[in-house]
């Protein structure tokens, strides 16, 4: 196995891991939104969860089109509007760093799309 092939496999594994995390968050947020709409109480509001779902779509669109992390204050919005006790808060905060690493790897190995 050549070094280039190993790098390509690692890049693919990193990409798959990121998108698995993104999809897992999407599922959890969708379920949370459904439960909130049914009257269940969580530390987040319906608006916060709906916003995060929309942002996940925007993140995927940016990656698929070779764009940098979407501007708009993701980190600021999560830190300042999501309750500290939210079980999803830290996962949301970690996405930007993972995206940047993934995008840099994508540029470095010459591969496309996720």
N, CA, C and O atoms as CSV, one atom per row, in Angstrom:
chain,resi,resn,atom,element,x,y,z
A,1,UNK,N,N,0.850,-1.171,0.000
A,1,UNK,CA,C,0.000,0.000,0.000
A,1,UNK,C,C,0.901,1.240,0.000
A,1,UNK,O,O,1.805,1.368,0.825
A,2,UNK,N,N,0.637,2.133,-0.928
A,2,UNK,CA,C,1.454,3.340,-1.036
A,2,UNK,C,C,1.065,4.350,0.038
A,2,UNK,O,O,-0.016,4.292,0.625
A,3,UNK,N,N,1.996,5.281,0.272
A,3,UNK,CA,C,1.712,6.337,1.248
A,3,UNK,C,C,0.496,7.161,0.826
A,3,UNK,O,O,-0.325,7.546,1.658
A,4,UNK,N,N,0.395,7.424,-0.478
A,4,UNK,CA,C,-0.739,8.209,-0.967
A,4,UNK,C,C,-2.053,7.470,-0.703
A,4,UNK,O,O,-3.056,8.084,-0.340
A,5,UNK,N,N,-2.039,6.153,-0.887
A,5,UNK,CA,C,-3.242,5.358,-0.633
A,5,UNK,C,C,-3.601,5.375,0.855
A,5,UNK,O,O,-4.777,5.463,1.209
A,6,UNK,N,N,-2.592,5.291,1.723
A,6,UNK,CA,C,-2.834,5.342,3.169
A,6,UNK,C,C,-3.425,6.691,3.570
A,6,UNK,O,O,-4.358,6.760,4.371
A,7,UNK,N,N,-2.870,7.761,3.001
A,7,UNK,CA,C,-3.377,9.104,3.289
A,7,UNK,C,C,-4.822,9.220,2.823
A,7,UNK,O,O,-5.667,9.781,3.520
A,8,UNK,N,N,-5.094,8.685,1.639
A,8,UNK,CA,C,-6.447,8.726,1.107
A,8,UNK,C,C,-7.419,7.961,2.004
A,8,UNK,O,O,-8.538,8.418,2.236
A,9,UNK,N,N,-7.006,6.817,2.503
A,9,UNK,CA,C,-7.860,6.035,3.402
A,9,UNK,C,C,-8.101,6.778,4.717
A,9,UNK,O,O,-9.218,6.792,5.233
A,10,UNK,N,N,-7.050,7.391,5.250
A,10,UNK,CA,C,-7.210,8.166,6.490
A,10,UNK,C,C,-8.146,9.345,6.271
A,10,UNK,O,O,-9.002,9.631,7.108
A,11,UNK,N,N,-7.980,10.028,5.144
A,11,UNK,CA,C,-8.843,11.172,4.837
A,11,UNK,C,C,-10.298,10.724,4.730
A,11,UNK,O,O,-11.203,11.405,5.213
A,12,UNK,N,N,-10.512,9.587,4.100
A,12,UNK,CA,C,-11.875,9.077,3.971
A,12,UNK,C,C,-12.448,8.708,5.339
A,12,UNK,O,O,-13.621,8.969,5.608
A,13,UNK,N,N,-11.645,8.114,6.193
A,13,UNK,CA,C,-12.109,7.745,7.537
A,13,UNK,C,C,-12.473,8.990,8.344
A,13,UNK,O,O,-13.489,9.002,9.040
A,14,UNK,N,N,-11.652,10.034,8.256
A,14,UNK,CA,C,-11.933,11.287,8.966
A,14,UNK,C,C,-13.230,11.898,8.446
A,14,UNK,O,O,-14.069,12.352,9.225
A,15,UNK,N,N,-13.385,11.905,7.139
A,15,UNK,CA,C,-14.586,12.465,6.513
A,15,UNK,C,C,-15.839,11.686,6.944
A,15,UNK,O,O,-16.850,12.282,7.314
A,16,UNK,N,N,-15.761,10.362,6.893
A,16,UNK,CA,C,-16.907,9.540,7.292
A,16,UNK,C,C,-17.260,9.743,8.762
A,16,UNK,O,O,-18.436,9.791,9.121
A,17,UNK,N,N,-16.245,9.863,9.606
A,17,UNK,CA,C,-16.480,10.098,11.028
A,17,UNK,C,C,-17.190,11.438,11.250
A,17,UNK,O,O,-18.132,11.525,12.037
A,18,UNK,N,N,-16.737,12.469,10.559
A,18,UNK,CA,C,-17.359,13.783,10.697
A,18,UNK,C,C,-18.820,13.741,10.264
A,18,UNK,O,O,-19.695,14.253,10.963
A,19,UNK,N,N,-19.080,13.130,9.113
A,19,UNK,CA,C,-20.451,13.109,8.622
A,19,UNK,C,C,-21.341,12.175,9.423
A,19,UNK,O,O,-22.551,12.392,9.489
A,20,UNK,N,N,-20.784,11.159,10.024
A,20,UNK,CA,C,-21.562,10.317,10.946
A,20,UNK,C,C,-21.960,11.138,12.172
A,20,UNK,O,O,-23.087,11.041,12.658
A,21,UNK,N,N,-21.023,11.942,12.663
A,21,UNK,CA,C,-21.318,12.809,13.812
A,21,UNK,C,C,-22.380,13.842,13.435
A,21,UNK,O,O,-23.306,14.099,14.204
A,22,UNK,N,N,-22.238,14.426,12.257
A,22,UNK,CA,C,-23.202,15.414,11.785
A,22,UNK,C,C,-24.596,14.791,11.663
A,22,UNK,O,O,-25.586,15.387,12.086
A,23,UNK,N,N,-24.664,13.598,11.088
A,23,UNK,CA,C,-25.953,12.923,10.916
A,23,UNK,C,C,-26.541,12.500,12.263
A,23,UNK,O,O,-27.751,12.586,12.471
A,24,UNK,N,N,-25.687,12.047,13.169
A,24,UNK,CA,C,-26.155,11.704,14.509
A,24,UNK,C,C,-26.753,12.910,15.218
A,24,UNK,O,O,-27.790,12.808,15.873
A,25,UNK,N,N,-26.087,14.053,15.082
A,25,UNK,CA,C,-26.622,15.292,15.670
A,25,UNK,C,C,-27.945,15.679,15.021
A,25,UNK,O,O,-28.879,16.103,15.702
A,26,UNK,N,N,-28.017,15.533,13.712
A,26,UNK,CA,C,-29.247,15.874,12.999
A,26,UNK,C,C,-30.417,15.024,13.527
A,26,UNK,O,O,-31.508,15.543,13.767
A,27,UNK,N,N,-30.182,13.737,13.700
A,27,UNK,CA,C,-31.227,12.839,14.204
A,27,UNK,C,C,-31.631,13.231,15.622
A,27,UNK,O,O,-32.819,13.327,15.932
A,28,UNK,N,N,-30.641,13.457,16.477
A,28,UNK,CA,C,-30.943,13.827,17.866
A,28,UNK,C,C,-31.684,15.158,17.944
A,28,UNK,O,O,-32.619,15.308,18.730
A,29,UNK,N,N,-31.262,16.127,17.126
A,29,UNK,CA,C,-31.938,17.422,17.125
A,29,UNK,C,C,-33.366,17.298,16.588
A,29,UNK,O,O,-34.282,17.932,17.110
A,30,UNK,N,N,-33.553,16.492,15.562
A,30,UNK,CA,C,-34.898,16.290,15.005
A,30,UNK,C,C,-35.827,15.660,16.035
A,30,UNK,O,O,-36.973,16.079,16.194
A,31,UNK,N,N,-35.320,14.653,16.729
A,31,UNK,CA,C,-36.121,14.021,17.784
A,31,UNK,C,C,-36.430,15.005,18.908
A,31,UNK,O,O,-37.548,15.045,19.423
A,32,UNK,N,N,-35.429,15.794,19.282
A,32,UNK,CA,C,-35.629,16.785,20.341
A,32,UNK,C,C,-36.693,17.793,19.918
A,32,UNK,O,O,-37.553,18.163,20.717
A,33,UNK,N,N,-36.635,18.236,18.668
A,33,UNK,CA,C,-37.625,19.197,18.183
A,33,UNK,C,C,-39.026,18.590,18.225
A,33,UNK,O,O,-39.976,19.247,18.650
A,34,UNK,N,N,-39.156,17.347,17.789
A,34,UNK,CA,C,-40.461,16.671,17.849
A,34,UNK,C,C,-40.986,16.627,19.281
A,34,UNK,O,O,-42.154,16.927,19.529
A,35,UNK,N,N,-40.127,16.256,20.212
A,35,UNK,CA,C,-40.549,16.170,21.616
A,35,UNK,C,C,-40.912,17.537,22.187
A,35,UNK,O,O,-41.874,17.663,22.944
A,36,UNK,N,N,-40.138,18.560,21.823
A,36,UNK,CA,C,-40.460,19.918,22.273
A,36,UNK,C,C,-41.822,20.353,21.734
A,36,UNK,O,O,-42.613,20.970,22.447
A,37,UNK,N,N,-42.084,20.027,20.472
A,37,UNK,CA,C,-43.363,20.394,19.869
A,37,UNK,C,C,-44.530,19.652,20.517
A,37,UNK,O,O,-45.667,20.121,20.477
A,38,UNK,N,N,-44.248,18.505,21.108
A,38,UNK,CA,C,-45.278,17.736,21.817
A,38,UNK,C,C,-45.437,18.195,23.268
A,38,UNK,O,O,-46.259,17.653,24.007
A,39,UNK,N,N,-44.653,19.191,23.671
A,39,UNK,CA,C,-44.795,19.746,25.007
A,39,UNK,C,C,-43.779,19.265,26.029
A,39,UNK,O,O,-43.830,19.685,27.185
A,40,UNK,N,N,-42.853,18.391,25.631
A,40,UNK,CA,C,-41.809,17.949,26.566
A,40,UNK,C,C,-40.882,19.117,26.857
A,40,UNK,O,O,-40.710,20.005,26.021
A,41,UNK,N,N,-40.296,19.114,28.022
A,41,UNK,CA,C,-39.403,20.195,28.448
A,41,UNK,C,C,-37.949,19.743,28.364
A,41,UNK,O,O,-37.588,18.663,28.832
A,42,UNK,N,N,-37.135,20.583,27.764
A,42,UNK,CA,C,-35.685,20.402,27.699
A,42,UNK,C,C,-35.058,21.751,27.998
A,42,UNK,O,O,-35.760,22.758,28.097
A,43,UNK,N,N,-33.755,21.775,28.142
A,43,UNK,CA,C,-33.097,23.050,28.423
A,43,UNK,C,C,-33.082,23.960,27.195
A,43,UNK,O,O,-32.931,25.174,27.330
A,44,UNK,N,N,-33.235,23.388,26.001
A,44,UNK,CA,C,-33.255,24.187,24.775
A,44,UNK,C,C,-34.695,24.523,24.402
A,44,UNK,O,O,-35.642,23.868,24.836
A,45,UNK,N,N,-34.827,25.565,23.586
A,45,UNK,CA,C,-36.145,25.937,23.060
A,45,UNK,C,C,-36.312,25.357,21.658
A,45,UNK,O,O,-35.347,24.907,21.040
A,46,UNK,N,N,-37.543,25.374,21.168
A,46,UNK,CA,C,-37.803,24.928,19.796
A,46,UNK,C,C,-37.011,25.761,18.797
A,46,UNK,O,O,-36.471,25.224,17.830
A,47,UNK,N,N,-36.940,27.063,19.025
A,47,UNK,CA,C,-36.208,27.944,18.110
A,47,UNK,C,C,-34.724,27.595,18.061
A,47,UNK,O,O,-34.127,27.584,16.985
A,48,UNK,N,N,-34.130,27.312,19.206
A,48,UNK,CA,C,-32.707,26.958,19.236
A,48,UNK,C,C,-32.454,25.663,18.472
A,48,UNK,O,O,-31.496,25.569,17.705
A,49,UNK,N,N,-33.293,24.688,18.676
A,49,UNK,CA,C,-33.107,23.394,18.016
A,49,UNK,C,C,-33.342,23.528,16.510
A,49,UNK,O,O,-32.587,22.969,15.715
A,50,UNK,N,N,-34.380,24.262,16.115
A,50,UNK,CA,C,-34.651,24.471,14.690
A,50,UNK,C,C,-33.491,25.219,14.029
A,50,UNK,O,O,-33.111,24.898,12.903
A,51,UNK,N,N,-32.934,26.203,14.713
A,51,UNK,CA,C,-31.786,26.944,14.186
A,51,UNK,C,C,-30.608,25.999,13.948
A,51,UNK,O,O,-29.978,26.042,12.892
A,52,UNK,N,N,-30.313,25.152,14.926
A,52,UNK,CA,C,-29.180,24.234,14.798
A,52,UNK,C,C,-29.391,23.266,13.639
A,52,UNK,O,O,-28.444,22.960,12.914
A,53,UNK,N,N,-30.606,22.783,13.453
A,53,UNK,CA,C,-30.888,21.886,12.324
A,53,UNK,C,C,-30.619,22.588,10.994
A,53,UNK,O,O,-30.015,22.004,10.093
A,54,UNK,N,N,-31.062,23.829,10.872
A,54,UNK,CA,C,-30.805,24.591,9.652
A,54,UNK,C,C,-29.322,24.815,9.424
A,54,UNK,O,O,-28.843,24.757,8.291
A,55,UNK,N,N,-28.599,25.071,10.501
A,55,UNK,CA,C,-27.160,25.292,10.385
A,55,UNK,C,C,-26.429,24.017,9.964
A,55,UNK,O,O,-25.446,24.094,9.226
A,56,UNK,N,N,-26.885,22.856,10.412
A,56,UNK,CA,C,-26.247,21.603,9.990
A,56,UNK,C,C,-26.376,21.425,8.482
A,56,UNK,O,O,-25.442,20.956,7.831
A,57,UNK,N,N,-27.525,21.796,7.923
A,57,UNK,CA,C,-27.699,21.734,6.470
A,57,UNK,C,C,-26.738,22.690,5.773
A,57,UNK,O,O,-26.158,22.360,4.739
A,58,UNK,N,N,-26.578,23.867,6.345
A,58,UNK,CA,C,-25.677,24.869,5.762
A,58,UNK,C,C,-24.226,24.393,5.822
A,58,UNK,O,O,-23.462,24.600,4.879
A,59,UNK,N,N,-23.850,23.758,6.924
A,59,UNK,CA,C,-22.488,23.230,7.067
A,59,UNK,C,C,-22.229,22.178,5.988
A,59,UNK,O,O,-21.186,22.205,5.336
A,60,UNK,N,N,-23.157,21.268,5.801
A,60,UNK,CA,C,-22.991,20.217,4.790
A,60,UNK,C,C,-22.897,20.834,3.393
A,60,UNK,O,O,-22.060,20.423,2.589
A,61,UNK,N,N,-23.741,21.806,3.108
A,61,UNK,CA,C,-23.710,22.482,1.810
A,61,UNK,C,C,-22.346,23.145,1.581
A,61,UNK,O,O,-21.781,23.046,0.492
A,62,UNK,N,N,-21.834,23.803,2.585
A,62,UNK,CA,C,-20.531,24.461,2.454
A,62,UNK,C,C,-19.437,23.435,2.172
A,62,UNK,O,O,-18.598,23.649,1.297
A,63,UNK,N,N,-19.440,22.325,2.906
A,63,UNK,CA,C,-18.407,21.313,2.687
A,63,UNK,C,C,-18.524,20.730,1.281
A,63,UNK,O,O,-17.524,20.621,0.572
A,64,UNK,N,N,-19.721,20.361,0.878
A,64,UNK,CA,C,-19.925,19.744,-0.436
A,64,UNK,C,C,-19.488,20.654,-1.572
A,64,UNK,O,O,-19.115,20.174,-2.643
A,65,UNK,N,N,-19.531,21.955,-1.351
A,65,UNK,CA,C,-19.175,22.912,-2.394
A,65,UNK,C,C,-17.790,23.523,-2.207
A,65,UNK,O,O,-17.454,24.513,-2.858
A,66,UNK,N,N,-16.990,22.942,-1.326
A,66,UNK,CA,C,-15.612,23.391,-1.136
A,66,UNK,C,C,-15.488,24.760,-0.491
A,66,UNK,O,O,-14.484,25.447,-0.680
A,67,UNK,N,N,-16.489,25.159,0.261
A,67,UNK,CA,C,-16.486,26.474,0.899
A,67,UNK,C,C,-15.932,26.379,2.316
A,67,UNK,O,O,-15.971,25.313,2.931
A,68,UNK,N,N,-15.415,27.494,2.835
A,68,UNK,CA,C,-14.942,27.482,4.226
A,68,UNK,C,C,-16.118,27.376,5.192
A,68,UNK,O,O,-17.279,27.450,4.791
A,69,UNK,N,N,-15.795,27.201,6.466
A,69,UNK,CA,C,-16.817,27.139,7.512
A,69,UNK,C,C,-17.760,28.326,7.350
A,69,UNK,O,O,-17.294,29.451,7.169
A,70,UNK,N,N,-19.068,28.108,7.411
A,70,UNK,CA,C,-20.022,29.203,7.214
A,70,UNK,C,C,-19.829,30.339,8.222
A,70,UNK,O,O,-19.719,30.112,9.427
A,71,UNK,N,N,-19.792,31.543,7.707
A,71,UNK,CA,C,-19.705,32.715,8.588
A,71,UNK,C,C,-21.045,32.889,9.288
A,71,UNK,O,O,-22.062,32.362,8.836
A,72,UNK,N,N,-21.045,33.602,10.355
A,72,UNK,CA,C,-22.313,33.883,11.005
A,72,UNK,C,C,-22.311,33.650,12.493
A,72,UNK,O,O,-23.362,33.710,13.130
A,73,UNK,N,N,-21.159,33.386,13.056
A,73,UNK,CA,C,-21.075,33.321,14.499
A,73,UNK,C,C,-21.626,32.068,15.148
A,73,UNK,O,O,-22.265,32.151,16.197
A,74,UNK,N,N,-21.394,30.904,14.549
A,74,UNK,CA,C,-21.848,29.627,15.112
A,74,UNK,C,C,-21.411,29.485,16.560
A,74,UNK,O,O,-22.232,29.270,17.452
A,75,UNK,N,N,-20.110,29.608,16.783
A,75,UNK,CA,C,-19.559,29.426,18.124
A,75,UNK,C,C,-20.184,30.425,19.100
A,75,UNK,O,O,-20.583,30.059,20.205
A,76,UNK,N,N,-20.266,31.682,18.681
A,76,UNK,CA,C,-20.842,32.713,19.531
A,76,UNK,C,C,-22.302,32.391,19.838
A,76,UNK,O,O,-22.734,32.487,20.986
A,77,UNK,N,N,-23.056,32.011,18.818
A,77,UNK,CA,C,-24.480,31.724,19.004
A,77,UNK,C,C,-24.694,30.553,19.956
A,77,UNK,O,O,-25.565,30.604,20.824
A,78,UNK,N,N,-23.902,29.504,19.793
A,78,UNK,CA,C,-24.064,28.342,20.669
A,78,UNK,C,C,-23.648,28.701,22.093
A,78,UNK,O,O,-24.366,28.399,23.046
A,79,UNK,N,N,-22.489,29.345,22.238
A,79,UNK,CA,C,-22.005,29.693,23.580
A,79,UNK,C,C,-22.951,30.637,24.324
A,79,UNK,O,O,-23.145,30.509,25.533
A,80,UNK,N,N,-23.532,31.580,23.596
A,80,UNK,CA,C,-24.331,32.613,24.246
A,80,UNK,C,C,-25.830,32.355,24.275
A,80,UNK,O,O,-26.555,33.038,24.998
A,81,UNK,N,N,-26.304,31.393,23.514
A,81,UNK,CA,C,-27.751,31.182,23.532
A,81,UNK,C,C,-28.155,29.775,23.958
A,81,UNK,O,O,-29.305,29.557,24.338
A,82,UNK,N,N,-27.230,28.817,23.901
A,82,UNK,CA,C,-27.576,27.464,24.337
A,82,UNK,C,C,-27.273,27.321,25.816
A,82,UNK,O,O,-26.209,27.730,26.281
A,83,UNK,N,N,-28.204,26.743,26.553
A,83,UNK,CA,C,-27.985,26.569,27.992
A,83,UNK,C,C,-26.782,25.673,28.269
A,83,UNK,O,O,-26.549,24.691,27.564
A,84,UNK,N,N,-26.035,26.019,29.286
A,84,UNK,CA,C,-24.845,25.237,29.654
A,84,UNK,C,C,-25.202,23.795,29.982
A,84,UNK,O,O,-24.389,22.896,29.771
A,85,UNK,N,N,-26.397,23.563,30.490
A,85,UNK,CA,C,-26.779,22.201,30.870
A,85,UNK,C,C,-27.251,21.352,29.685
A,85,UNK,O,O,-27.574,20.178,29.863
A,86,UNK,N,N,-27.295,21.923,28.492
A,86,UNK,CA,C,-27.710,21.164,27.314
A,86,UNK,C,C,-26.719,20.043,27.019
A,86,UNK,O,O,-25.509,20.262,26.977
A,87,UNK,N,N,-27.247,18.849,26.818
A,87,UNK,CA,C,-26.383,17.712,26.498
A,87,UNK,C,C,-25.845,17.778,25.071
A,87,UNK,O,O,-24.953,17.008,24.716
A,88,UNK,N,N,-26.364,18.672,24.259
A,88,UNK,CA,C,-25.914,18.796,22.871
A,88,UNK,C,C,-24.931,19.951,22.667
A,88,UNK,O,O,-24.282,20.032,21.624
A,89,UNK,N,N,-24.821,20.823,23.632
A,89,UNK,CA,C,-24.029,22.055,23.492
A,89,UNK,C,C,-22.570,21.788,23.113
A,89,UNK,O,O,-22.068,22.373,22.154
A,90,UNK,N,N,-21.896,20.927,23.843
A,90,UNK,CA,C,-20.474,20.677,23.572
A,90,UNK,C,C,-20.263,20.030,22.202
A,90,UNK,O,O,-19.282,20.323,21.518
A,91,UNK,N,N,-21.176,19.159,21.810
A,91,UNK,CA,C,-21.070,18.552,20.478
A,91,UNK,C,C,-21.194,19.611,19.395
A,91,UNK,O,O,-20.455,19.587,18.411
A,92,UNK,N,N,-22.112,20.527,19.571
A,92,UNK,CA,C,-22.283,21.603,18.600
A,92,UNK,C,C,-21.048,22.497,18.557
A,92,UNK,O,O,-20.614,22.914,17.483
A,93,UNK,N,N,-20.485,22.788,19.723
A,93,UNK,CA,C,-19.297,23.646,19.777
A,93,UNK,C,C,-18.093,22.989,19.113
A,93,UNK,O,O,-17.250,23.689,18.554
A,94,UNK,N,N,-17.992,21.687,19.160
A,94,UNK,CA,C,-16.847,20.995,18.586
A,94,UNK,C,C,-16.873,20.868,17.074
A,94,UNK,O,O,-15.863,20.505,16.471
A,95,UNK,N,N,-18.001,21.156,16.452
A,95,UNK,CA,C,-18.120,20.947,15.011
A,95,UNK,C,C,-17.198,21.833,14.183
A,95,UNK,O,O,-16.621,21.373,13.197
A,96,UNK,N,N,-17.054,23.092,14.568
A,96,UNK,CA,C,-16.259,24.012,13.749
A,96,UNK,C,C,-14.813,23.545,13.639
A,96,UNK,O,O,-14.256,23.525,12.541
A,97,UNK,N,N,-14.196,23.169,14.754
A,97,UNK,CA,C,-12.815,22.700,14.719
A,97,UNK,C,C,-12.655,21.449,13.871
A,97,UNK,O,O,-11.681,21.315,13.131
A,98,UNK,N,N,-13.605,20.540,13.978
A,98,UNK,CA,C,-13.548,19.321,13.176
A,98,UNK,C,C,-13.726,19.634,11.696
A,98,UNK,O,O,-13.068,19.029,10.850
A,99,UNK,N,N,-14.605,20.568,11.383
A,99,UNK,CA,C,-14.837,20.955,9.995
A,99,UNK,C,C,-13.571,21.553,9.386
A,99,UNK,O,O,-13.196,21.221,8.261
A,100,UNK,N,N,-12.926,22.428,10.133
A,100,UNK,CA,C,-11.710,23.080,9.634
A,100,UNK,C,C,-10.625,22.034,9.379
A,100,UNK,O,O,-9.951,22.081,8.350
A,101,UNK,N,N,-10.452,21.092,10.308
A,101,UNK,CA,C,-9.467,20.021,10.100
A,101,UNK,C,C,-9.822,19.206,8.866
A,101,UNK,O,O,-8.945,18.869,8.071
A,102,UNK,N,N,-11.082,18.893,8.703
A,102,UNK,CA,C,-11.533,18.105,7.566
A,102,UNK,C,C,-11.321,18.859,6.257
A,102,UNK,O,O,-10.849,18.282,5.277
A,103,UNK,N,N,-11.666,20.134,6.236
A,103,UNK,CA,C,-11.487,20.943,5.030
A,103,UNK,C,C,-10.010,21.072,4.676
A,103,UNK,O,O,-9.651,21.022,3.500
A,104,UNK,N,N,-9.149,21.237,5.680
A,104,UNK,CA,C,-7.713,21.324,5.417
A,104,UNK,C,C,-7.190,20.007,4.870
A,104,UNK,O,O,-6.361,20.002,3.960
A,105,UNK,N,N,-7.658,18.902,5.405
A,105,UNK,CA,C,-7.246,17.587,4.917
A,105,UNK,C,C,-7.723,17.399,3.480
A,105,UNK,O,O,-7.002,16.851,2.646
A,106,UNK,N,N,-8.935,17.853,3.198
A,106,UNK,CA,C,-9.499,17.742,1.852
A,106,UNK,C,C,-8.621,18.487,0.854
A,106,UNK,O,O,-8.349,17.978,-0.234
A,107,UNK,N,N,-8.177,19.689,1.216
A,107,UNK,CA,C,-7.293,20.463,0.343
A,107,UNK,C,C,-5.952,19.766,0.170
A,107,UNK,O,O,-5.386,19.749,-0.923
A,108,UNK,N,N,-5.450,19.192,1.255
A,108,UNK,CA,C,-4.131,18.574,1.240
A,108,UNK,C,C,-4.042,17.285,0.460
A,108,UNK,O,O,-2.983,16.975,-0.087
A,109,UNK,N,N,-5.130,16.515,0.388
A,109,UNK,CA,C,-5.035,15.232,-0.308
A,109,UNK,C,C,-5.628,15.273,-1.712
A,109,UNK,O,O,-5.601,14.277,-2.434
A,110,UNK,N,N,-6.160,16.427,-2.093
A,110,UNK,CA,C,-6.669,16.573,-3.442
A,110,UNK,C,C,-7.969,15.833,-3.706
A,110,UNK,O,O,-8.392,15.718,-4.857
A,111,UNK,N,N,-8.605,15.332,-2.666
A,111,UNK,CA,C,-9.862,14.619,-2.863
A,111,UNK,C,C,-11.014,15.600,-2.857
A,111,UNK,O,O,-10.865,16.756,-2.459
A,112,UNK,N,N,-12.154,15.129,-3.300
A,112,UNK,CA,C,-13.331,15.986,-3.354
A,112,UNK,C,C,-14.451,15.417,-2.524
A,112,UNK,O,O,-14.460,14.246,-2.142
A,113,UNK,N,N,-15.410,16.310,-2.257
A,113,UNK,CA,C,-16.686,15.957,-1.643
A,113,UNK,C,C,-16.706,15.006,-0.488
A,113,UNK,O,O,-15.744,14.277,-0.246
A,114,UNK,N,N,-17.843,15.014,0.252
A,114,UNK,CA,C,-18.002,14.189,1.428
A,114,UNK,C,C,-19.111,13.221,1.331
A,114,UNK,O,O,-19.350,12.460,2.268
